[in-house]
Amino acid sequence: MRQLVFLSVLLIPFVSGAQERLQLNLFGGFSNYQGDLQGKPFTLEQSNGAFGVGLSYYLTPHFLVRAGLVTGKVKASDKLNKPSLQLRNLDFQTRISEGHAMLEYDLFDLSEKKLTPYVFAGLAVYHFNPYTFDSTGAKVMLRPLSTEGQGLSQYPNRKPYRLTQLAIPVGGGLKLRLSDNVAIAYEIGLRKLSTDYLDDVSSSYVDKTALFAAKGSKAVELAYRGDEVKNGMADYPVDGTRRGSPTMKDWYYFHGITLSIGLNAKGGGRGSRYGCPAGVL
């Protein structure tokens, strides 16, 4: 969480700058992910609400820096996965809390145009903590269970995954100037991750006896859940049986509407020497 606080501090220098180029951004939309339990690159299926707040600051009529905080929940279930994976019967949920700093490029100068496409990229710090609900309905955090042998002496190459990590946000959108002091935009922002454990699924099943000895019966129960569904295999898979796809890292993404409001309308109209109206995202 210290990294999240660090990125939030990046907002402070914007406030000390020229106020006519500074905007408050309010985001509302949806969050989702792509990984072992959700193979589609972009879908509204299993989406959840997301919201955020931030600041942006125009450096030129086309370039601006932006920073903010955003949060949303991602989840997925094999029950809604492709048929070949439904008998695996895994699922997860996690809330993602993110702080980011990015550079944005607007194709057109919004002091001259009312509409412009834009792209952005930057750096983010995010926190996650995947969980599921067992057969009794009790909430169970997944990381302490080492479902794929993370941290077990028998699997020295499988280290426990960190719950706070770095991500690379990239994306784009379309921005509309409503007035000299207000703009609205729709954007899609993808987050490239360095982990494959956002959903607690990555590689293969580990030895049932070793997992039970190290983490107990709950770890064994939630590492393999095919025995809970009709036609599922009752026996726990043998050590090394494929559980996930380690070659593809997980992603998460946000998409939705951002409303941007200038914090000071003075000197920010179309006559601004920066070429951008106060209040543009």
Rosetta blueprint (number, residue, H / E / L):
1 M L
2 R H
3 Q H
4 L H
5 V H
6 F H
7 L H
8 S H
9 V H
10 L L
11 L L
12 I H
13 P H
14 F H
15 V H
16 S L
17 G L
18 A L
19 Q H
20 E H
21 R H
22 L E
23 Q E
24 L E
25 N E
26 L E
27 F E
28 G E
29 G E
30 F E
31 S E
32 N E
33 Y E
34 Q E
35 G E
36 D L
37 L L
38 Q E
39 G L
40 K L
41 P L
42 F L
43 T L
44 L L
45 E L
46 Q L
47 S L
48 N E
49 G E
50 A E
51 F E
52 G E
53 V E
54 G E
55 L E
56 S E
57 Y E
58 Y E
59 L L
60 T L
61 P L
62 H L
63 F E
64 L E
65 V E
66 R E
67 A E
68 G E
69 L E
70 V E
71 T E
72 G E
73 K E
74 V E
75 K E
76 A E
77 S E
78 D H
79 K H
80 L H
81 N L
82 K L
83 P H
84 S H
85 L H
86 Q H
87 L L
88 R L
89 N L
90 L L
91 D E
92 F E
93 Q E
94 T E
95 R E
96 I E
97 S E
98 E E
99 G E
100 H E
101 A E
102 M E
103 L E
104 E E
105 Y E
106 D E
107 L L
108 F L
109 D L
110 L L
111 S L
112 E L
113 K L
114 K L
115 L E
116 T E
117 P E
118 Y E
119 V E
120 F E
121 A E
122 G E
123 L E
124 A E
125 V E
126 Y E
127 H E
128 F L
129 N L
130 P L
131 Y E
132 T E
133 F E
134 D L
135 S L
136 T L
137 G L
138 A L
139 K E
140 V E
141 M E
142 L L
143 R H
144 P H
145 L H
146 S L
147 T L
148 E L
149 G L
150 Q L
151 G L
152 L L
153 S L
154 Q L
155 Y L
156 P L
157 N L
158 R L
159 K L
160 P L
161 Y L
162 R L
163 L L
164 T E
165 Q E
166 L E
167 A E
168 I E
169 P E
170 V E
171 G E
172 G E
173 G E
174 L E
175 K E
176 L E
177 R E
178 L E
179 S E
180 D L
181 N L
182 V E
183 A E
184 I E
185 A E
186 Y E
187 E E
188 I E
189 G E
190 L E
191 R E
192 K E
193 L E
194 S L
195 T L
196 D L
197 Y L
198 L L
199 D L
200 D L
201 V L
202 S L
203 S L
204 S E
205 Y L
206 V L
207 D L
208 K H
209 T H
210 A H
211 L H
212 F H
213 A H
214 A H
215 K H
216 G L
217 S H
218 K H
219 A H
220 V H
221 E H
222 L H
223 A H
224 Y L
225 R L
226 G H
227 D H
228 E H
229 V L
230 K L
231 N L
232 G L
233 M L
234 A L
235 D L
236 Y L
237 P L
238 V L
239 D L
240 G L
241 T L
242 R E
243 R L
244 G L
245 S L
246 P L
247 T L
248 M L
249 K L
250 D L
251 W E
252 Y E
253 Y E
254 F E
255 H E
256 G E
257 I E
258 T E
259 L E
260 S E
261 I E
262 G E
263 L L
264 N L
265 A L
266 K L
267 G L
268 G L
269 G L
270 R L
271 G L
272 S L
273 R L
274 Y L
275 G L
276 C L
277 P L
278 A L
279 G L
280 V L
281 L L
